[in-house]
Amino acid sequence: MISKDTLLLNDLFGDLKPKDWPISITDLPPGSALVGGSVRDGLLNRQRQKPDLDFVIPTNAIKFSENLSTKINANFIKLDEKRDIARIVVNGWTLDFASQVGDSLKDDLLRRDFRINAIALRLEEKPEIFDPTGGIDDLKSKKIVAISEKNLIDDPLRILRGFRLMCELNFELDKETQRLLKNNVDKLSNVAPERVKMEVLKIVHSQWNSSIWKTYLELQLLKDWSEEKIPYIKLESKDFFSEKPLKVTPLAKLICLLSDQGLSRLRFSKSQVQRCKNLRVWAQKITHIGLDNLSEDERFQLHIDLEEDLPSLFLFMDEKHINIWLKRWKDPYDPLFHPSSPLNGYSLQKALKIPPGPSLGELMRYLSKEKAYGRFFTNQEALDAARKWTLENAPFL
């Protein structure tokens, strides 16, 4: 009779597909093991076609990786000389190699963050699953359980990673783990901004489940980067506490989690910060006065500011507007939702004998708005409107 462990191992090997790896298991030194996310995701049957592979080898990981990269013609990257960690990248695969920490593989796994990440696949003549902390049981019960508070403090980014895993896997945080995260949240400020940013990006690109926002409000993990409160977002009315997955865009999630100042401090680009600022302004405005009370100029400016990011505004809109707005936004020829001047700058300069400069930009904006509201339909009508505008504004040109 085949044991459950054997069936589990066979399923894991089937998902991991070692024959597709850019290296052979025989390339690895004796005592090597596959650890981390690839093992966890393989056990959950959510493996990517080319998963990132994390290996623990007994010793000399950097030297081994460098030699292996030469053998298979891969790119070699030294990640952490002090901790002896290196990476090789080849044909879309990323393989990380780290020297074992402690006297045994068990010692190494007991130093990790959460039990679901402390499961190893020993790559021996007869491979076996090694689970010293009970991570497989946590996978079955959909729980995220910290191995120890000390492990979280050793690398405080793990505090944020626990919440990120909750988002990505649709798991719950164990109550004691949630307490540990909350008690140590202040230590996140000691982590390099770039590392925090990478976790935040994974969080906002994950599928939030019904308990995510409630848990976040309890933990306030990003409070050092969210100085501005967001009272105008009535998230409880947006199915945040329903059983349905939340269809919320990454940009909308970002402004829920981080202030504009926080985005800058975490090294988000100027473009990303500006997009968030625009979304935040319009989310506040429509929440305070409603879409129906926007003036023509305000409505036009909204579509200028959010042309590419309009779906991010849906989180903050009344349900009655969303389907109509989405349909119009998907139409690339809708003149209001995708504003554009009917005449380009060169044509206007040639026809009206006006120089390039701010006034030309104002004229093109005027024409774009008139087109958006259907006040002319042909290029000749647009040119007539441009000529009239130019005459009326002649003293200012």
C-alpha positions as CSV (number, residue, x, y, z in Angstrom):
1,M,0.0,0.0,0.0
2,I,1.4,3.4,-1.0
3,S,1.7,5.8,2.0
4,K,0.3,9.3,2.1
5,D,3.9,10.7,2.3
6,T,4.8,8.9,-0.9
7,L,1.6,10.2,-2.7
8,L,2.4,13.7,-1.5
9,L,6.0,13.4,-2.7
10,N,4.9,12.1,-6.1
11,D,2.4,15.0,-6.5
12,L,5.1,17.5,-5.5
13,F,7.5,16.1,-8.0
14,G,4.9,16.2,-10.7
15,D,4.2,19.9,-10.1
16,L,7.9,20.8,-9.8
17,K,8.9,19.0,-13.0
18,P,12.6,18.6,-12.2
19,K,13.3,17.3,-15.7
20,D,12.4,20.8,-17.0
21,W,14.9,22.6,-14.7
22,P,17.9,24.2,-16.4
23,I,20.1,22.0,-14.1
24,S,20.1,18.4,-13.1
25,I,19.6,17.2,-9.5
26,T,22.9,15.4,-10.0
27,D,24.6,18.8,-10.5
28,L,23.9,19.6,-6.8
29,P,26.3,18.6,-4.0
30,P,25.2,15.8,-1.6
31,G,22.9,17.1,1.2
32,S,21.2,19.8,-1.0
33,A,17.5,20.6,-0.6
34,L,14.9,22.7,-2.4
35,V,13.2,25.1,0.0
36,G,10.9,28.1,0.2
37,G,8.1,29.2,-2.1
38,S,8.5,26.7,-4.9
39,V,8.0,23.8,-2.4
40,R,5.1,25.6,-0.8
41,D,3.4,26.4,-4.1
42,G,4.0,22.9,-5.4
43,L,2.2,21.4,-2.5
44,L,-0.6,23.9,-3.1
45,N,-0.8,23.0,-6.8
46,R,-0.2,26.7,-7.8
47,Q,3.2,26.3,-9.4
48,R,4.2,28.6,-12.2
49,Q,5.7,27.2,-15.4
50,K,9.2,28.5,-14.5
51,P,9.1,28.9,-10.7
52,D,11.9,30.6,-8.8
53,L,14.0,27.8,-7.2
54,D,15.7,28.3,-3.8
55,F,18.3,25.7,-2.9
56,V,20.1,25.2,0.4
57,I,23.5,23.4,-0.1
58,P,25.9,22.4,2.7
59,T,28.5,25.0,2.1
60,N,30.3,27.3,-0.3
61,A,27.1,28.5,-2.1
62,I,28.7,31.4,-3.9
63,K,31.7,29.4,-5.3
64,F,29.4,26.5,-6.3
65,S,27.0,28.9,-8.1
66,E,29.8,30.6,-10.0
67,N,31.1,27.3,-11.2
68,L,27.6,26.0,-12.1
69,S,26.8,29.2,-14.0
70,T,29.9,28.7,-16.2
71,K,29.0,25.1,-16.8
72,I,25.4,25.9,-18.0
73,N,26.3,29.3,-19.5
74,A,24.1,31.3,-17.1
75,N,24.3,34.8,-15.6
76,F,25.9,34.8,-12.1
77,I,24.9,37.3,-9.4
78,K,26.5,37.5,-5.9
79,L,23.6,38.4,-3.6
80,D,25.0,38.3,-0.1
81,E,28.7,37.6,0.5
82,K,28.4,37.6,4.3
83,R,25.5,35.0,4.3
84,D,27.0,33.2,1.3
85,I,24.0,33.5,-1.1
86,A,24.2,33.7,-4.9
87,R,21.8,33.6,-7.9
88,I,22.1,32.3,-11.4
89,V,19.6,33.3,-14.2
90,V,19.2,31.3,-17.4
91,N,16.5,31.1,-20.0
92,G,13.8,32.7,-17.8
93,W,14.7,30.7,-14.7
94,T,16.0,32.1,-11.5
95,L,17.9,29.8,-9.1
96,D,19.1,31.0,-5.7
97,F,21.7,29.1,-3.7
98,A,22.4,29.6,0.0
99,S,24.8,27.8,2.3
100,Q,23.0,26.0,5.1
101,V,22.7,27.9,8.3
102,G,23.4,25.8,11.4
103,D,24.6,22.3,11.8
104,S,21.7,20.7,9.9
105,L,18.9,21.3,7.5
106,K,16.6,21.3,10.4
107,D,18.6,24.2,12.0
108,D,18.3,26.1,8.8
109,L,14.5,25.7,8.5
110,L,13.9,26.6,12.1
111,R,15.5,30.0,11.4
112,R,12.9,30.8,8.7
113,D,9.9,33.1,8.9
114,F,6.7,31.0,8.7
115,R,6.1,27.3,8.9
116,I,4.6,27.1,5.4
117,N,8.0,28.4,4.2
118,A,10.0,25.9,6.2
119,I,9.2,22.8,4.2
120,A,12.1,21.3,2.3
121,L,12.5,18.7,-0.4
122,R,15.7,16.7,0.2
123,L,17.3,16.1,-3.1
124,E,18.9,12.7,-2.3
125,E,19.0,9.4,-4.2
126,K,15.5,8.9,-2.9
127,P,14.0,12.5,-2.5
128,E,11.9,13.1,0.6
129,I,9.8,15.9,2.0
130,F,11.2,17.3,5.3
131,D,8.8,19.3,7.4
132,P,10.1,19.9,11.0
133,T,7.7,22.6,11.9
134,G,4.3,21.4,10.7
135,G,4.1,23.6,7.6
136,I,2.1,21.0,5.6
137,D,-0.6,21.0,8.3
138,D,-0.8,24.8,8.0
139,L,-1.2,24.5,4.2
140,K,-4.1,22.2,4.7
141,S,-5.7,24.5,7.3
142,K,-4.9,27.6,5.3
143,K,-3.0,29.2,8.2
144,I,0.1,31.4,8.3
145,V,2.0,30.6,11.5
146,A,5.3,32.3,12.5
147,I,8.1,30.0,13.7
148,S,9.2,32.4,16.4
149,E,9.2,36.1,17.3
150,K,13.0,36.1,17.2
151,N,12.9,35.0,13.5
152,L,10.6,37.9,12.6
153,I,12.8,40.4,14.4
154,D,16.0,39.1,12.8
155,D,14.6,40.4,9.5
156,P,11.7,42.8,10.2
157,L,10.6,42.6,6.5
158,R,9.1,39.3,7.5
159,I,6.5,41.2,9.4
160,L,5.1,42.6,6.2
161,R,5.7,39.4,4.3
162,G,3.2,37.6,6.6
163,F,0.5,40.0,5.5
164,R,1.6,39.6,1.8
165,L,1.3,35.8,2.0
166,M,-2.2,36.3,3.4
167,C,-3.0,38.3,0.4
168,E,-1.4,36.0,-2.2
169,L,-2.6,32.7,-0.8
170,N,-6.0,33.7,0.6
171,F,-4.9,32.3,4.0
172,E,-5.6,33.5,7.5
173,L,-3.0,34.7,10.0
174,D,-2.8,32.6,13.1
175,K,-3.9,34.7,16.1
176,E,-0.6,34.5,17.9
177,T,1.2,35.3,14.7
178,Q,-1.1,38.3,14.2
179,R,-0.2,39.5,17.7
180,L,3.6,39.1,16.9
181,L,3.2,41.1,13.7
182,K,1.3,43.9,15.5
183,N,3.7,44.1,18.4
184,N,6.8,44.4,16.2
185,V,5.4,46.7,13.4
186,D,7.6,49.6,14.5
187,K,10.7,47.5,13.5
188,L,9.7,47.8,9.8
189,S,11.0,51.3,9.7
190,N,14.5,49.8,10.0
191,V,14.2,47.9,6.7
192,A,15.6,49.4,3.5
193,P,12.9,51.3,1.6
194,E,13.5,49.3,-1.6
195,R,12.7,46.0,0.2
196,V,9.5,47.4,1.7
197,K,8.5,48.7,-1.7
198,M,8.9,45.2,-3.3
199,E,6.6,43.7,-0.7
200,V,4.1,46.5,-1.2
201,L,4.0,45.9,-4.9
202,K,3.4,42.2,-4.4
203,I,0.6,43.0,-1.9
204,V,-1.2,45.4,-4.3
205,H,-0.9,43.0,-7.2
206,S,-2.4,40.1,-5.3
207,Q,-6.1,39.2,-5.1
208,W,-7.4,40.6,-1.9
209,N,-9.9,38.4,-0.1
210,S,-12.8,39.4,2.2
211,S,-10.7,39.7,5.4
212,I,-7.6,41.6,4.0
213,W,-8.7,45.1,4.7
214,K,-10.1,44.3,8.1
215,T,-6.8,42.6,9.0
216,Y,-4.8,45.5,7.7
217,L,-6.8,48.0,9.7
218,E,-6.0,45.9,12.8
219,L,-2.3,45.6,12.1
220,Q,-1.5,49.0,10.4
221,L,1.7,47.6,9.1
222,L,2.5,50.6,6.9
223,K,1.6,53.3,9.3
224,D,5.1,54.9,9.0
225,W,4.4,55.5,5.3
226,S,0.7,56.4,5.5
227,E,0.7,59.7,7.4
228,E,-2.5,60.9,5.6
229,K,-5.7,59.3,6.8
230,I,-8.2,58.3,4.2
231,P,-11.6,58.9,5.8
232,Y,-13.3,59.6,2.4
233,I,-12.9,56.0,1.3
234,K,-15.9,54.1,2.5
235,L,-14.4,50.7,1.9
236,E,-16.9,48.8,4.0
237,S,-19.5,49.6,1.3
238,K,-17.3,48.1,-1.4
239,D,-17.7,44.4,-0.6
240,F,-14.6,44.4,1.6
241,F,-16.4,42.2,4.1
242,S,-18.3,40.0,1.6
243,E,-17.2,36.5,0.5
244,K,-16.4,37.7,-3.0
245,P,-12.8,38.4,-4.1
246,L,-12.3,42.1,-4.5
247,K,-11.8,43.5,-8.0
248,V,-9.6,46.4,-6.9
249,T,-6.8,47.8,-9.1
250,P,-3.2,48.0,-7.8
251,L,-3.3,51.8,-8.0
252,A,-6.5,52.0,-5.9
253,K,-4.9,49.7,-3.3
254,L,-1.7,51.8,-3.2
255,I,-3.6,55.0,-2.2
256,C,-5.4,53.0,0.5
257,L,-2.1,51.8,2.0
258,L,0.3,54.7,1.4
259,S,0.3,58.5,1.5
260,D,1.9,60.5,-1.3
261,Q,4.8,61.2,1.0
262,G,5.1,57.6,1.9
263,L,5.3,56.6,-1.7
264,S,8.2,59.0,-2.2
265,R,10.0,57.7,0.8
266,L,9.7,54.2,-0.5
267,R,11.4,55.2,-3.7
268,F,8.3,55.0,-6.0
269,S,9.0,56.8,-9.3
270,K,7.8,60.4,-9.8
271,S,5.3,59.0,-12.4
272,Q,3.8,56.5,-9.9
273,V,3.6,59.2,-7.2
274,Q,1.8,61.6,-9.6
275,R,-0.7,58.9,-10.7
276,C,-1.5,58.2,-7.1
277,K,-1.9,62.0,-6.4
278,N,-4.3,62.4,-9.3
279,L,-6.4,59.4,-8.2
280,R,-6.4,60.6,-4.6
281,V,-7.6,64.0,-5.6
282,W,-10.5,62.7,-7.6
283,A,-11.4,60.0,-5.1
284,Q,-11.7,62.8,-2.5
285,K,-13.7,65.1,-4.8
286,I,-16.3,62.6,-6.0
287,T,-16.7,61.2,-2.5
288,H,-17.4,64.7,-1.1
289,I,-19.6,66.2,-3.9
290,G,-20.6,63.3,-6.1
291,L,-20.0,62.7,-9.8
292,D,-23.3,64.3,-10.8
293,N,-22.2,67.6,-9.3
294,L,-18.9,68.0,-11.2
295,S,-18.8,71.0,-13.6
296,E,-18.0,70.5,-17.2
297,D,-14.4,71.7,-16.7
298,E,-14.0,69.3,-13.6
299,R,-15.4,66.4,-15.5
300,F,-13.1,67.0,-18.5
301,Q,-10.1,67.4,-16.2
302,L,-10.9,64.1,-14.5
303,H,-10.6,62.3,-17.8
304,I,-7.4,64.2,-18.7
305,D,-5.9,63.2,-15.3
306,L,-7.2,59.6,-15.2
307,E,-7.4,58.5,-18.8
308,E,-5.2,55.5,-18.3
309,D,-6.2,54.8,-14.7
310,L,-9.9,55.4,-14.7
311,P,-10.8,51.8,-13.5
312,S,-8.9,52.7,-10.3
313,L,-11.5,55.3,-9.5
314,F,-14.3,52.7,-9.6
315,L,-13.6,51.6,-6.0
316,F,-14.7,55.1,-4.9
317,M,-17.7,55.5,-7.2
318,D,-21.4,54.7,-6.7
319,E,-22.4,51.4,-8.2
320,K,-24.9,53.0,-10.6
321,H,-22.1,54.7,-12.6
322,I,-19.6,51.9,-12.9
323,N,-20.9,49.8,-15.8
324,I,-21.7,52.9,-17.9
325,W,-18.3,54.4,-17.3
326,L,-16.5,51.1,-17.9
327,K,-18.2,50.7,-21.3
328,R,-17.4,54.2,-22.4
329,W,-13.8,53.9,-21.1
330,K,-13.3,50.7,-23.2
331,D,-14.3,52.6,-26.3
332,P,-11.0,54.2,-27.6
333,Y,-13.1,56.7,-29.7
334,D,-15.1,58.1,-26.9
335,P,-14.2,61.8,-27.0
336,L,-14.8,62.5,-23.3
337,F,-13.2,59.4,-21.8
338,H,-10.2,59.7,-24.2
339,P,-9.8,63.4,-24.9
340,S,-7.9,64.6,-27.9
341,S,-7.8,67.7,-30.1
342,P,-9.4,67.2,-33.5
343,L,-6.6,69.3,-35.0
344,N,-2.9,68.9,-34.3
345,G,-0.6,71.8,-33.3
346,Y,1.1,72.0,-36.8
347,S,-2.3,72.3,-38.6
348,L,-3.4,75.1,-36.2
349,Q,-0.2,77.0,-36.5
350,K,-0.4,76.8,-40.3
351,A,-4.1,77.7,-40.6
352,L,-4.2,80.5,-38.0
353,K,-0.6,81.8,-38.2
354,I,-0.1,81.5,-34.4
355,P,3.3,80.6,-32.9
356,P,4.0,77.6,-30.7
357,G,3.7,78.1,-27.0
358,P,1.3,78.0,-24.0
359,S,-1.5,79.7,-26.0
360,L,-1.4,76.9,-28.6
361,G,-1.7,74.4,-25.8
362,E,-4.7,76.3,-24.4
363,L,-6.3,76.3,-27.8
364,M,-5.8,72.5,-28.2
365,R,-7.3,71.9,-24.8
366,Y,-10.3,74.1,-25.6
367,L,-10.8,72.1,-28.9
368,S,-10.5,68.8,-27.0
369,K,-13.2,69.9,-24.5
370,E,-15.5,71.1,-27.2
371,K,-15.1,67.8,-29.1
372,A,-15.6,65.8,-25.8
373,Y,-19.0,67.5,-25.3
374,G,-20.1,67.1,-29.0
375,R,-20.1,70.8,-30.0
376,F,-18.7,70.0,-33.4
377,F,-18.3,67.0,-35.6
378,T,-16.0,67.9,-38.6
379,N,-12.5,69.3,-38.9
380,Q,-13.9,72.4,-40.6
381,E,-16.2,73.1,-37.6
382,A,-13.2,72.6,-35.4
383,L,-11.2,75.0,-37.4
384,D,-14.0,77.6,-37.3
385,A,-14.2,77.2,-33.5
386,A,-10.4,77.6,-33.3
387,R,-10.5,80.8,-35.4
388,K,-13.2,82.2,-33.2
389,W,-11.4,81.3,-30.0
390,T,-8.2,82.9,-31.4
391,L,-10.0,86.2,-32.1
392,E,-11.6,86.3,-28.7
393,N,-8.3,85.6,-27.0
394,A,-6.2,87.8,-29.3
395,P,-5.3,90.4,-26.6
396,F,-3.8,87.6,-24.6
397,L,-1.8,85.9,-27.4
